[in-house]
Amino acid sequence: RLFCAVMDFYPTEVEVKWFRNRQEETESVVSMEVLQKGDWTCQELVLLESSPQHGDTYLCQVEHSSLQHPIRQHW
């Protein structure tokens, strides 16, 4: 499993995508409920249920209205 944690964002609308070898993964993605914290910010955890193979590349991409460009984290 790979985890993508998105922390301290507001407003609550956020889009998190997983990619394996540059192809978007949809079937193996599990999104937890967005949690609102006491300071009005939110957090979300998005899992990718996958068995990595040698040479695979993974990317978590976060899009939010507060960002000029998506944030991408490579694994």
PQR file with spaces between the fields and no chain letter, atoms N, CA, C, O and H, PARSE charges and radii, in Angstrom:
ATOM       1  N    ARG     1       0.830   -1.188    0.000 -0.4000 1.5000
ATOM       2  CA   ARG     1       0.000    0.000    0.000 -0.0000 2.0000
ATOM       3  C    ARG     1       0.869    1.244    0.000  0.5500 1.7000
ATOM       4  O    ARG     1       1.897    1.315    0.673 -0.5500 1.4000
ATOM       5  N    LEU     2       0.431    2.204   -0.763 -0.4000 1.5000
ATOM       6  CA   LEU     2       1.065    3.518   -0.739 -0.0000 2.0000
ATOM       7  C    LEU     2       0.044    4.507   -0.199  0.5500 1.7000
ATOM       8  O    LEU     2      -1.142    4.419   -0.517 -0.5500 1.4000
ATOM       9  H    LEU     2      -0.404    2.146   -1.310  0.4000 1.0000
ATOM      10  N    PHE     3       0.501    5.441    0.612 -0.4000 1.5000
ATOM      11  CA   PHE     3      -0.365    6.423    1.243 -0.0000 2.0000
ATOM      12  C    PHE     3      -0.017    7.815    0.743  0.5500 1.7000
ATOM      13  O    PHE     3       1.156    8.161    0.602 -0.5500 1.4000
ATOM      14  H    PHE     3       1.465    5.512    0.871  0.4000 1.0000
ATOM      15  N    CYS     4      -1.045    8.610    0.477 -0.4000 1.5000
ATOM      16  CA   CYS     4      -0.856   10.016    0.137 -0.0000 2.0000
ATOM      17  C    CYS     4      -1.674   10.812    1.151  0.5500 1.7000
ATOM      18  O    CYS     4      -2.904   10.762    1.136 -0.5500 1.4000
ATOM      19  H    CYS     4      -1.998    8.329    0.591  0.4000 1.0000
ATOM      20  N    ALA     5      -1.002   11.538    2.022 -0.4000 1.5000
ATOM      21  CA   ALA     5      -1.670   12.323    3.059 -0.0000 2.0000
ATOM      22  C    ALA     5      -1.675   13.787    2.642  0.5500 1.7000
ATOM      23  O    ALA     5      -0.627   14.370    2.364 -0.5500 1.4000
ATOM      24  H    ALA     5      -0.003   11.579    2.034  0.4000 1.0000
ATOM      25  N    VAL     6      -2.864   14.368    2.602 -0.4000 1.5000
ATOM      26  CA   VAL     6      -3.026   15.780    2.249 -0.0000 2.0000
ATOM      27  C    VAL     6      -3.462   16.490    3.527  0.5500 1.7000
ATOM      28  O    VAL     6      -4.495   16.161    4.109 -0.5500 1.4000
ATOM      29  H    VAL     6      -3.716   13.894    2.828  0.4000 1.0000
ATOM      30  N    MET     7      -2.670   17.460    3.954 -0.4000 1.5000
ATOM      31  CA   MET     7      -2.889   18.075    5.263 -0.0000 2.0000
ATOM      32  C    MET     7      -3.098   19.584    5.152  0.5500 1.7000
ATOM      33  O    MET     7      -2.603   20.232    4.230 -0.5500 1.4000
ATOM      34  H    MET     7      -1.831   17.727    3.481  0.4000 1.0000
ATOM      35  N    ASP     8      -3.845   20.124    6.117 -0.4000 1.5000
ATOM      36  CA   ASP     8      -3.967   21.569    6.347 -0.0000 2.0000
ATOM      37  C    ASP     8      -4.443   22.347    5.133  0.5500 1.7000
ATOM      38  O    ASP     8      -3.816   23.332    4.743 -0.5500 1.4000
ATOM      39  H    ASP     8      -4.247   19.597    6.866  0.4000 1.0000
ATOM      40  N    PHE     9      -5.545   21.918    4.530 -0.4000 1.5000
ATOM      41  CA   PHE     9      -6.091   22.645    3.386 -0.0000 2.0000
ATOM      42  C    PHE     9      -7.497   23.146    3.692  0.5500 1.7000
ATOM      43  O    PHE     9      -8.207   22.570    4.517 -0.5500 1.4000
ATOM      44  H    PHE     9      -6.054   21.118    4.847  0.4000 1.0000
ATOM      45  N    TYR    10      -7.887   24.217    3.023 -0.4000 1.5000
ATOM      46  CA   TYR    10      -9.225   24.800    3.104 -0.0000 2.0000
ATOM      47  C    TYR    10      -9.435   25.595    1.834  0.5500 1.7000
ATOM      48  O    TYR    10      -8.518   26.308    1.425 -0.5500 1.4000
ATOM      49  H    TYR    10      -7.310   24.684    2.353  0.4000 1.0000
ATOM      50  N    PRO    11     -10.560   25.520    1.196 -0.5600 1.5000
ATOM      51  CA   PRO    11     -11.779   24.788    1.546  0.2800 2.0000
ATOM      52  C    PRO    11     -11.630   23.283    1.358  0.5500 1.7000
ATOM      53  O    PRO    11     -10.573   22.794    0.960 -0.5500 1.4000
ATOM      54  N    THR    12     -12.711   22.558    1.650 -0.4000 1.5000
ATOM      55  CA   THR    12     -12.631   21.095    1.737 -0.0000 2.0000
ATOM      56  C    THR    12     -12.496   20.380    0.399  0.5500 1.7000
ATOM      57  O    THR    12     -12.084   19.220    0.369 -0.5500 1.4000
ATOM      58  H    THR    12     -13.570   22.955    1.972  0.4000 1.0000
ATOM      59  N    GLU    13     -12.826   21.032   -0.697 -0.4000 1.5000
ATOM      60  CA   GLU    13     -12.759   20.360   -2.000 -0.0000 2.0000
ATOM      61  C    GLU    13     -11.301   20.160   -2.409  0.5500 1.7000
ATOM      62  O    GLU    13     -10.544   21.121   -2.545 -0.5500 1.4000
ATOM      63  H    GLU    13     -13.160   21.974   -0.673  0.4000 1.0000
ATOM      64  N    VAL    14     -10.925   18.910   -2.600 -0.4000 1.5000
ATOM      65  CA   VAL    14      -9.570   18.562   -3.014 -0.0000 2.0000
ATOM      66  C    VAL    14      -9.664   17.351   -3.938  0.5500 1.7000
ATOM      67  O    VAL    14     -10.537   16.498   -3.778 -0.5500 1.4000
ATOM      68  H    VAL    14     -11.540   18.129   -2.489  0.4000 1.0000
ATOM      69  N    GLU    15      -8.756   17.289   -4.902 -0.4000 1.5000
ATOM      70  CA   GLU    15      -8.718   16.137   -5.810 -0.0000 2.0000
ATOM      71  C    GLU    15      -7.348   15.482   -5.702  0.5500 1.7000
ATOM      72  O    GLU    15      -6.317   16.125   -5.897 -0.5500 1.4000
ATOM      73  H    GLU    15      -8.047   17.981   -5.032  0.4000 1.0000
ATOM      74  N    VAL    16      -7.360   14.200   -5.389 -0.4000 1.5000
ATOM      75  CA   VAL    16      -6.125   13.434   -5.247 -0.0000 2.0000
ATOM      76  C    VAL    16      -6.168   12.295   -6.256  0.5500 1.7000
ATOM      77  O    VAL    16      -7.134   11.534   -6.306 -0.5500 1.4000
ATOM      78  H    VAL    16      -8.198   13.678   -5.231  0.4000 1.0000
ATOM      79  N    LYS    17      -5.112   12.186   -7.059 -0.4000 1.5000
ATOM      80  CA   LYS    17      -5.032   11.130   -8.073 -0.0000 2.0000
ATOM      81  C    LYS    17      -3.743   10.344   -7.882  0.5500 1.7000
ATOM      82  O    LYS    17      -2.709   10.895   -7.503 -0.5500 1.4000
ATOM      83  H    LYS    17      -4.327   12.804   -7.018  0.4000 1.0000
ATOM      84  N    TRP    18      -3.825    9.053   -8.149 -0.4000 1.5000
ATOM      85  CA   TRP    18      -2.659    8.181   -8.151 -0.0000 2.0000
ATOM      86  C    TRP    18      -2.343    7.760   -9.584  0.5500 1.7000
ATOM      87  O    TRP    18      -3.241    7.496  -10.384 -0.5500 1.4000
ATOM      88  H    TRP    18      -4.665    8.605   -8.456  0.4000 1.0000
ATOM      89  N    PHE    19      -1.040    7.703   -9.889 -0.4000 1.5000
ATOM      90  CA   PHE    19      -0.577    7.242  -11.193 -0.0000 2.0000
ATOM      91  C    PHE    19       0.471    6.154  -10.983  0.5500 1.7000
ATOM      92  O    PHE    19       1.329    6.261  -10.107 -0.5500 1.4000
ATOM      93  H    PHE    19      -0.311    7.918   -9.239  0.4000 1.0000
ATOM      94  N    ARG    20       0.389    5.111  -11.797 -0.4000 1.5000
ATOM      95  CA   ARG    20       1.420    4.062  -11.830 -0.0000 2.0000
ATOM      96  C    ARG    20       1.945    4.013  -13.250  0.5500 1.7000
ATOM      97  O    ARG    20       1.190    3.801  -14.198 -0.5500 1.4000
ATOM      98  H    ARG    20      -0.308    5.024  -12.510  0.4000 1.0000
ATOM      99  N    ASN    21       3.251    4.210  -13.388 -0.4000 1.5000
ATOM     100  CA   ASN    21       3.888    4.228  -14.709 -0.0000 2.0000
ATOM     101  C    ASN    21       3.167    5.195  -15.657  0.5500 1.7000
ATOM     102  O    ASN    21       2.925    4.885  -16.824 -0.5500 1.4000
ATOM     103  H    ASN    21       3.865    4.382  -12.618  0.4000 1.0000
ATOM     104  N    ARG    22       2.834    6.372  -15.122 -0.4000 1.5000
ATOM     105  CA   ARG    22       2.205    7.483  -15.866 -0.0000 2.0000
ATOM     106  C    ARG    22       0.754    7.237  -16.261  0.5500 1.7000
ATOM     107  O    ARG    22       0.166    8.047  -16.978 -0.5500 1.4000
ATOM     108  H    ARG    22       3.031    6.624  -14.174  0.4000 1.0000
ATOM     109  N    GLN    23       0.171    6.136  -15.808 -0.4000 1.5000
ATOM     110  CA   GLN    23      -1.233    5.838  -16.088 -0.0000 2.0000
ATOM     111  C    GLN    23      -2.040    6.035  -14.802  0.5500 1.7000
ATOM     112  O    GLN    23      -1.668    5.538  -13.739 -0.5500 1.4000
ATOM     113  H    GLN    23       0.649    5.479  -15.225  0.4000 1.0000
ATOM     114  N    GLU    24      -3.157    6.771  -14.920 -0.4000 1.5000
ATOM     115  CA   GLU    24      -3.962    7.012  -13.727 -0.0000 2.0000
ATOM     116  C    GLU    24      -4.574    5.709  -13.216  0.5500 1.7000
ATOM     117  O    GLU    24      -5.131    4.925  -13.983 -0.5500 1.4000
ATOM     118  H    GLU    24      -3.459    7.175  -15.784  0.4000 1.0000
ATOM     119  N    GLU    25      -4.461    5.499  -11.921 -0.4000 1.5000
ATOM     120  CA   GLU    25      -5.068    4.351  -11.247 -0.0000 2.0000
ATOM     121  C    GLU    25      -6.411    4.798  -10.677  0.5500 1.7000
ATOM     122  O    GLU    25      -6.493    5.848  -10.038 -0.5500 1.4000
ATOM     123  H    GLU    25      -4.009    6.137  -11.297  0.4000 1.0000
ATOM     124  N    THR    26      -7.453    4.021  -10.898 -0.4000 1.5000
ATOM     125  CA   THR    26      -8.760    4.368  -10.336 -0.0000 2.0000
ATOM     126  C    THR    26      -9.344    3.224   -9.517  0.5500 1.7000
ATOM     127  O    THR    26      -9.940    3.465   -8.467 -0.5500 1.4000
ATOM     128  H    THR    26      -7.387    3.169  -11.417  0.4000 1.0000
ATOM     129  N    GLU    27      -9.186    2.002   -9.969 -0.4000 1.5000
ATOM     130  CA   GLU    27      -9.808    0.859   -9.291 -0.0000 2.0000
ATOM     131  C    GLU    27      -9.148    0.520   -7.961  0.5500 1.7000
ATOM     132  O    GLU    27      -9.815    0.013   -7.058 -0.5500 1.4000
ATOM     133  H    GLU    27      -8.702    1.807  -10.822  0.4000 1.0000
ATOM     134  N    SER    28      -7.866    0.786   -7.822 -0.4000 1.5000
ATOM     135  CA   SER    28      -7.134    0.393   -6.619 -0.0000 2.0000
ATOM     136  C    SER    28      -6.987    1.527   -5.616  0.5500 1.7000
ATOM     137  O    SER    28      -6.215    1.413   -4.664 -0.5500 1.4000
ATOM     138  H    SER    28      -7.324    1.198   -8.555  0.4000 1.0000
ATOM     139  N    VAL    29      -7.715    2.619   -5.817 -0.4000 1.5000
ATOM     140  CA   VAL    29      -7.592    3.802   -4.968 -0.0000 2.0000
ATOM     141  C    VAL    29      -8.705    3.805   -3.923  0.5500 1.7000
ATOM     142  O    VAL    29      -9.879    3.615   -4.239 -0.5500 1.4000
ATOM     143  H    VAL    29      -8.342    2.711   -6.591  0.4000 1.0000
ATOM     144  N    VAL    30      -8.307    4.025   -2.670 -0.4000 1.5000
ATOM     145  CA   VAL    30      -9.262    4.112   -1.564 -0.0000 2.0000
ATOM     146  C    VAL    30      -9.087    5.473   -0.905  0.5500 1.7000
ATOM     147  O    VAL    30      -8.018    5.779   -0.377 -0.5500 1.4000
ATOM     148  H    VAL    30      -7.353    4.179   -2.413  0.4000 1.0000
ATOM     149  N    SER    31     -10.134    6.289   -0.935 -0.4000 1.5000
ATOM     150  CA   SER    31     -10.097    7.620   -0.322 -0.0000 2.0000
ATOM     151  C    SER    31     -10.818    7.583    1.012  0.5500 1.7000
ATOM     152  O    SER    31     -11.960    7.131    1.105 -0.5500 1.4000
ATOM     153  H    SER    31     -11.003    6.041   -1.364  0.4000 1.0000
ATOM     154  N    MET    32     -10.142    8.061    2.040 -0.4000 1.5000
ATOM     155  CA   MET    32     -10.775    8.187    3.349 -0.0000 2.0000
ATOM     156  C    MET    32     -11.589    9.477    3.372  0.5500 1.7000
ATOM     157  O    MET    32     -11.382   10.365    2.544 -0.5500 1.4000
ATOM     158  H    MET    32      -9.215    8.428    1.965  0.4000 1.0000
ATOM     159  N    GLU    33     -12.488    9.572    4.298 -0.4000 1.5000
ATOM     160  CA   GLU    33     -13.316   10.766    4.436 -0.0000 2.0000
ATOM     161  C    GLU    33     -12.450   11.971    4.795  0.5500 1.7000
ATOM     162  O    GLU    33     -11.521   11.865    5.596 -0.5500 1.4000
ATOM     163  H    GLU    33     -12.656    8.851    4.970  0.4000 1.0000
ATOM     164  N    VAL    34     -12.766   13.117    4.192 -0.4000 1.5000
ATOM     165  CA   VAL    34     -12.062   14.352    4.540 -0.0000 2.0000
ATOM     166  C    VAL    34     -12.406   14.695    5.986  0.5500 1.7000
ATOM     167  O    VAL    34     -13.579   14.763    6.353 -0.5500 1.4000
ATOM     168  H    VAL    34     -13.520   13.204    3.541  0.4000 1.0000
ATOM     169  N    LEU    35     -11.379   14.910    6.801 -0.4000 1.5000
ATOM     170  CA   LEU    35     -11.576   15.247    8.208 -0.0000 2.0000
ATOM     171  C    LEU    35     -11.370   16.735    8.411  0.5500 1.7000
ATOM     172  O    LEU    35     -10.364   17.294    7.975 -0.5500 1.4000
ATOM     173  H    LEU    35     -10.426   14.855    6.503  0.4000 1.0000
ATOM     174  N    GLN    36     -12.319   17.374    9.070 -0.4000 1.5000
ATOM     175  CA   GLN    36     -12.172   18.788    9.401 -0.0000 2.0000
ATOM     176  C    GLN    36     -11.559   18.894   10.790  0.5500 1.7000
ATOM     177  O    GLN    36     -12.016   18.265   11.745 -0.5500 1.4000
ATOM     178  H    GLN    36     -13.136   16.919    9.424  0.4000 1.0000
ATOM     179  N    LYS    37     -10.507   19.710   10.874 -0.4000 1.5000
ATOM     180  CA   LYS    37      -9.825   19.911   12.143 -0.0000 2.0000
ATOM     181  C    LYS    37     -10.416   21.146   12.827  0.5500 1.7000
ATOM     182  O    LYS    37     -11.173   21.896   12.211 -0.5500 1.4000
ATOM     183  H    LYS    37     -10.136   20.220   10.098  0.4000 1.0000
ATOM     184  N    GLY    38     -10.079   21.351   14.069 -0.4000 1.5000
ATOM     185  CA   GLY    38     -10.639   22.454   14.848 -0.0000 2.0000
ATOM     186  C    GLY    38     -10.245   23.838   14.389  0.5500 1.7000
ATOM     187  O    GLY    38     -10.867   24.821   14.791 -0.5500 1.4000
ATOM     188  H    GLY    38      -9.464   20.742   14.570  0.4000 1.0000
ATOM     189  N    ASP    39      -9.214   23.938   13.548 -0.4000 1.5000
ATOM     190  CA   ASP    39      -8.755   25.255   13.078 -0.0000 2.0000
ATOM     191  C    ASP    39      -9.284   25.579   11.679  0.5500 1.7000
ATOM     192  O    ASP    39      -8.734   26.452   11.007 -0.5500 1.4000
ATOM     193  H    ASP    39      -8.709   23.139   13.221  0.4000 1.0000
ATOM     194  N    TRP    40     -10.327   24.902   11.235 -0.4000 1.5000
ATOM     195  CA   TRP    40     -10.992   25.080    9.939 -0.0000 2.0000
ATOM     196  C    TRP    40     -10.250   24.423    8.781  0.5500 1.7000
ATOM     197  O    TRP    40     -10.765   24.402    7.664 -0.5500 1.4000
ATOM     198  H    TRP    40     -10.774   24.194   11.781  0.4000 1.0000
ATOM     199  N    THR    41      -9.063   23.891    9.015 -0.4000 1.5000
ATOM     200  CA   THR    41      -8.374   23.200    7.934 -0.0000 2.0000
ATOM     201  C    THR    41      -8.801   21.738    7.918  0.5500 1.7000
ATOM     202  O    THR    41      -9.431   21.244    8.853 -0.5500 1.4000
ATOM     203  H    THR    41      -8.644   23.909    9.923  0.4000 1.0000
ATOM     204  N    CYS    42      -8.444   21.061    6.835 -0.4000 1.5000
ATOM     205  CA   CYS    42      -8.871   19.678    6.630 -0.0000 2.0000
ATOM     206  C    CYS    42      -7.671   18.795    6.334  0.5500 1.7000
ATOM     207  O    CYS    42      -6.565   19.268    6.073 -0.5500 1.4000
ATOM     208  H    CYS    42      -7.933   21.463    6.075  0.4000 1.0000
ATOM     209  N    GLN    43      -7.931   17.491    6.385 -0.4000 1.5000
ATOM     210  CA   GLN    43      -6.923   16.513    5.981 -0.0000 2.0000
ATOM     211  C    GLN    43      -7.622   15.330    5.337  0.5500 1.7000
ATOM     212  O    GLN    43      -8.775   15.023    5.642 -0.5500 1.4000
ATOM     213  H    GLN    43      -8.830   17.107    6.597  0.4000 1.0000
ATOM     214  N    GLU    44      -6.898   14.669    4.435 -0.4000 1.5000
ATOM     215  CA   GLU    44      -7.440   13.487    3.766 -0.0000 2.0000
ATOM     216  C    GLU    44      -6.309   12.504    3.515  0.5500 1.7000
ATOM     217  O    GLU    44      -5.174   12.900    3.251 -0.5500 1.4000
ATOM     218  H    GLU    44      -5.962   14.918    4.187  0.4000 1.0000
ATOM     219  N    LEU    45      -6.626   11.228    3.600 -0.4000 1.5000
ATOM     220  CA   LEU    45      -5.682   10.157    3.325 -0.0000 2.0000
ATOM     221  C    LEU    45      -6.224    9.352    2.157  0.5500 1.7000
ATOM     222  O    LEU    45      -7.373    8.910    2.176 -0.5500 1.4000
ATOM     223  H    LEU    45      -7.548   10.906    3.815  0.4000 1.0000
ATOM     224  N    VAL    46      -5.385    9.161    1.130 -0.4000 1.5000
ATOM     225  CA   VAL    46      -5.787    8.404   -0.056 -0.0000 2.0000
ATOM     226  C    VAL    46      -4.777    7.274   -0.245  0.5500 1.7000
ATOM     227  O    VAL    46      -3.573    7.514   -0.343 -0.5500 1.4000
ATOM     228  H    VAL    46      -4.452    9.520    1.114  0.4000 1.0000
ATOM     229  N    LEU    47      -5.279    6.043   -0.295 -0.4000 1.5000
ATOM     230  CA   LEU    47      -4.428    4.860   -0.397 -0.0000 2.0000
ATOM     231  C    LEU    47      -4.438    4.305   -1.808  0.5500 1.7000
ATOM     232  O    LEU    47      -5.441    4.389   -2.518 -0.5500 1.4000
ATOM     233  H    LEU    47      -6.257    5.848   -0.215  0.4000 1.0000
ATOM     234  N    LEU    48      -3.315    3.740   -2.202 -0.4000 1.5000
ATOM     235  CA   LEU    48      -3.240    2.973   -3.442 -0.0000 2.0000
ATOM     236  C    LEU    48      -2.923    1.538   -3.059  0.5500 1.7000
ATOM     237  O    LEU    48      -1.838    1.242   -2.559 -0.5500 1.4000
ATOM     238  H    LEU    48      -2.501    3.672   -1.625  0.4000 1.0000
ATOM     239  N    GLU    49      -3.880    0.650   -3.299 -0.4000 1.5000
ATOM     240  CA   GLU    49      -3.701   -0.781   -3.022 -0.0000 2.0000
ATOM     241  C    GLU    49      -3.014   -1.388   -4.239  0.5500 1.7000
ATOM     242  O    GLU    49      -3.654   -1.637   -5.260 -0.5500 1.4000
ATOM     243  H    GLU    49      -4.762    0.891   -3.705  0.4000 1.0000
ATOM     244  N    SER    50      -1.714   -1.625   -4.126 -0.4000 1.5000
ATOM     245  CA   SER    50      -0.960   -2.104   -5.275 -0.0000 2.0000
ATOM     246  C    SER    50       0.201   -2.964   -4.806  0.5500 1.7000
ATOM     247  O    SER    50       0.718   -2.785   -3.703 -0.5500 1.4000
ATOM     248  H    SER    50      -1.194   -1.422   -3.296  0.4000 1.0000
ATOM     249  N    SER    51       0.599   -3.889   -5.644 -0.4000 1.5000
ATOM     250  CA   SER    51       1.794   -4.693   -5.397 -0.0000 2.0000
ATOM     251  C    SER    51       2.868   -4.208   -6.359  0.5500 1.7000
ATOM     252  O    SER    51       2.890   -4.617   -7.520 -0.5500 1.4000
ATOM     253  H    SER    51       0.178   -4.035   -6.540  0.4000 1.0000
ATOM     254  N    PRO    52       3.761   -3.339   -5.888 -0.5600 1.5000
ATOM     255  CA   PRO    52       4.771   -2.773   -6.779  0.2800 2.0000
ATOM     256  C    PRO    52       5.650   -3.846   -7.416  0.5500 1.7000
ATOM     257  O    PRO    52       6.052   -4.815   -6.771 -0.5500 1.4000
ATOM     258  N    GLN    53       5.928   -3.647   -8.673 -0.4000 1.5000
ATOM     259  CA   GLN    53       6.839   -4.504   -9.418 -0.0000 2.0000
ATOM     260  C    GLN    53       8.131   -3.727   -9.664  0.5500 1.7000
ATOM     261  O    GLN    53       8.135   -2.496   -9.686 -0.5500 1.4000
ATOM     262  H    GLN    53       5.601   -2.860   -9.196  0.4000 1.0000
ATOM     263  N    HIS    54       9.217   -4.457   -9.847 -0.4000 1.5000
ATOM     264  CA   HIS    54      10.502   -3.811  -10.115 -0.0000 2.0000
ATOM     265  C    HIS    54      10.376   -2.888  -11.328  0.5500 1.7000
ATOM     266  O    HIS    54       9.906   -3.307  -12.386 -0.5500 1.4000
ATOM     267  H    HIS    54       9.214   -5.457   -9.830  0.4000 1.0000
ATOM     268  N    GLY    55      10.794   -1.642  -11.173 -0.4000 1.5000
ATOM     269  CA   GLY    55      10.752   -0.681  -12.269 -0.0000 2.0000
ATOM     270  C    GLY    55       9.500    0.178  -12.317  0.5500 1.7000
ATOM     271  O    GLY    55       9.455    1.153  -13.067 -0.5500 1.4000
ATOM     272  H    GLY    55      11.175   -1.302  -10.314  0.4000 1.0000
ATOM     273  N    ASP    56       8.473   -0.164  -11.526 -0.4000 1.5000
ATOM     274  CA   ASP    56       7.263    0.660  -11.495 -0.0000 2.0000
ATOM     275  C    ASP    56       7.567    2.025  -10.884  0.5500 1.7000
ATOM     276  O    ASP    56       8.398    2.142   -9.983 -0.5500 1.4000
ATOM     277  H    ASP    56       8.510   -0.956  -10.917  0.4000 1.0000
ATOM     278  N    THR    57       6.893    3.040  -11.379 -0.4000 1.5000
ATOM     279  CA   THR    57       6.978    4.376  -10.796 -0.0000 2.0000
ATOM     280  C    THR    57       5.585    4.787  -10.344  0.5500 1.7000
ATOM     281  O    THR    57       4.587    4.443  -10.977 -0.5500 1.4000
ATOM     282  H    THR    57       6.219    2.944  -12.111  0.4000 1.0000
ATOM     283  N    TYR    58       5.530    5.527   -9.244 -0.4000 1.5000
ATOM     284  CA   TYR    58       4.257    5.949   -8.673 -0.0000 2.0000
ATOM     285  C    TYR    58       4.277    7.450   -8.431  0.5500 1.7000
ATOM     286  O    TYR    58       5.315    8.043   -8.138 -0.5500 1.4000
ATOM     287  H    TYR    58       6.342    5.807   -8.730  0.4000 1.0000
ATOM     288  N    LEU    59       3.093    8.048   -8.564 -0.4000 1.5000
ATOM     289  CA   LEU    59       2.961    9.486   -8.383 -0.0000 2.0000
ATOM     290  C    LEU    59       1.615    9.766   -7.727  0.5500 1.7000
ATOM     291  O    LEU    59       0.583    9.251   -8.157 -0.5500 1.4000
ATOM     292  H    LEU    59       2.250    7.566   -8.803  0.4000 1.0000
ATOM     293  N    CYS    60       1.638   10.581   -6.690 -0.4000 1.5000
ATOM     294  CA   CYS    60       0.412   11.092   -6.083 -0.0000 2.0000
ATOM     295  C    CYS    60       0.307   12.561   -6.488  0.5500 1.7000
ATOM     296  O    CYS    60       1.248   13.331   -6.299 -0.5500 1.4000
ATOM     297  H    CYS    60       2.476   11.000   -6.340  0.4000 1.0000
ATOM     298  N    GLN    61      -0.835   12.941   -7.043 -0.4000 1.5000
ATOM     299  CA   GLN    61      -1.047   14.315   -7.507 -0.0000 2.0000
ATOM     300  C    GLN    61      -2.218   14.931   -6.746  0.5500 1.7000
ATOM     301  O    GLN    61      -3.291   14.336   -6.647 -0.5500 1.4000
ATOM     302  H    GLN    61      -1.600   12.315   -7.197  0.4000 1.0000
ATOM     303  N    VAL    62      -1.995   16.140   -6.204 -0.4000 1.5000
ATOM     304  CA   VAL    62      -3.013   16.849   -5.430 -0.0000 2.0000
ATOM     305  C    VAL    62      -3.361   18.148   -6.138  0.5500 1.7000
ATOM     306  O    VAL    62      -2.483   18.941   -6.478 -0.5500 1.4000
ATOM     307  H    VAL    62      -1.123   16.623   -6.284  0.4000 1.0000
ATOM     308  N    GLU    63      -4.667   18.355   -6.358 -0.4000 1.5000
ATOM     309  CA   GLU    63      -5.161   19.595   -6.945 -0.0000 2.0000
ATOM     310  C    GLU    63      -6.117   20.247   -5.951  0.5500 1.7000
ATOM     311  O    GLU    63      -7.007   19.596   -5.405 -0.5500 1.4000
ATOM     312  H    GLU    63      -5.381   17.711   -6.082  0.4000 1.0000
ATOM     313  N    HIS    64      -5.912   21.553   -5.726 -0.4000 1.5000
ATOM     314  CA   HIS    64      -6.742   22.299   -4.772 -0.0000 2.0000
ATOM     315  C    HIS    64      -6.798   23.753   -5.221  0.5500 1.7000
ATOM     316  O    HIS    64      -5.869   24.256   -5.853 -0.5500 1.4000
ATOM     317  H    HIS    64      -5.189   22.082   -6.170  0.4000 1.0000
ATOM     318  N    SER    65      -7.897   24.419   -4.887 -0.4000 1.5000
ATOM     319  CA   SER    65      -8.094   25.810   -5.326 -0.0000 2.0000
ATOM     320  C    SER    65      -7.038   26.767   -4.779  0.5500 1.7000
ATOM     321  O    SER    65      -6.837   27.839   -5.351 -0.5500 1.4000
ATOM     322  H    SER    65      -8.651   24.011   -4.374  0.4000 1.0000
ATOM     323  N    SER    66      -6.367   26.416   -3.704 -0.4000 1.5000
ATOM     324  CA   SER    66      -5.329   27.279   -3.133 -0.0000 2.0000
ATOM     325  C    SER    66      -3.986   27.130   -3.844  0.5500 1.7000
ATOM     326  O    SER    66      -3.054   27.886   -3.569 -0.5500 1.4000
ATOM     327  H    SER    66      -6.530   25.546   -3.239  0.4000 1.0000
ATOM     328  N    LEU    67      -3.880   26.171   -4.747 -0.4000 1.5000
ATOM     329  CA   LEU    67      -2.613   25.904   -5.444 -0.0000 2.0000
ATOM     330  C    LEU    67      -2.645   26.464   -6.861  0.5500 1.7000
ATOM     331  O    LEU    67      -3.647   26.333   -7.562 -0.5500 1.4000
ATOM     332  H    LEU    67      -4.637   25.556   -4.970  0.4000 1.0000
ATOM     333  N    GLN    68      -1.551   27.086   -7.278 -0.4000 1.5000
ATOM     334  CA   GLN    68      -1.448   27.535   -8.667 -0.0000 2.0000
ATOM     335  C    GLN    68      -1.226   26.350   -9.595  0.5500 1.7000
ATOM     336  O    GLN    68      -1.699   26.339  -10.731 -0.5500 1.4000
ATOM     337  H    GLN    68      -0.736   27.193   -6.708  0.4000 1.0000
ATOM     338  N    HIS    69      -0.501   25.353   -9.099 -0.4000 1.5000
ATOM     339  CA   HIS    69      -0.185   24.154   -9.877 -0.0000 2.0000
ATOM     340  C    HIS    69      -0.381   22.939   -8.973  0.5500 1.7000
ATOM     341  O    HIS    69      -0.234   23.042   -7.755 -0.5500 1.4000
ATOM     342  H    HIS    69      -0.116   25.362   -8.176  0.4000 1.0000
ATOM     343  N    PRO    70      -0.708   21.801   -9.555 -0.5600 1.5000
ATOM     344  CA   PRO    70      -0.835   20.590   -8.730  0.2800 2.0000
ATOM     345  C    PRO    70       0.484   20.255   -8.036  0.5500 1.7000
ATOM     346  O    PRO    70       1.565   20.532   -8.555 -0.5500 1.4000
ATOM     347  N    ILE    71       0.370   19.662   -6.872 -0.4000 1.5000
ATOM     348  CA   ILE    71       1.537   19.131   -6.167 -0.0000 2.0000
ATOM     349  C    ILE    71       1.668   17.668   -6.564  0.5500 1.7000
ATOM     350  O    ILE    71       0.688   16.922   -6.565 -0.5500 1.4000
ATOM     351  H    ILE    71      -0.509   19.437   -6.451  0.4000 1.0000
ATOM     352  N    ARG    72       2.896   17.263   -6.903 -0.4000 1.5000
ATOM     353  CA   ARG    72       3.148   15.877   -7.313 -0.0000 2.0000
ATOM     354  C    ARG    72       4.253   15.292   -6.436  0.5500 1.7000
ATOM     355  O    ARG    72       5.328   15.873   -6.289 -0.5500 1.4000
ATOM     356  H    ARG    72       3.692   17.868   -6.903  0.4000 1.0000
ATOM     357  N    GLN    73       3.960   14.141   -5.867 -0.4000 1.5000
ATOM     358  CA   GLN    73       4.945   13.431   -5.055 -0.0000 2.0000
ATOM     359  C    GLN    73       5.257   12.105   -5.727  0.5500 1.7000
ATOM     360  O    GLN    73       4.363   11.288   -5.946 -0.5500 1.4000
ATOM     361  H    GLN    73       3.086   13.670   -5.987  0.4000 1.0000
ATOM     362  N    HIS    74       6.532   11.891   -6.056 -0.4000 1.5000
ATOM     363  CA   HIS    74       6.964   10.660   -6.729 -0.0000 2.0000
ATOM     364  C    HIS    74       7.449    9.638   -5.704  0.5500 1.7000
ATOM     365  O    HIS    74       8.038    9.988   -4.681 -0.5500 1.4000
ATOM     366  H    HIS    74       7.258   12.555   -5.878  0.4000 1.0000
ATOM     367  N    TRP    75       7.185    8.362   -6.007 -0.4000 1.5000
ATOM     368  CA   TRP    75       7.709    7.254   -5.213 -0.0000 2.0000
ATOM     369  C    TRP    75       8.497    6.352   -6.120  0.5500 1.7000
ATOM     370  O    TRP    75       9.038    5.343   -5.669 -0.5500 1.4000
ATOM     371  H    TRP    75       6.707    8.078   -6.838  0.4000 1.0000
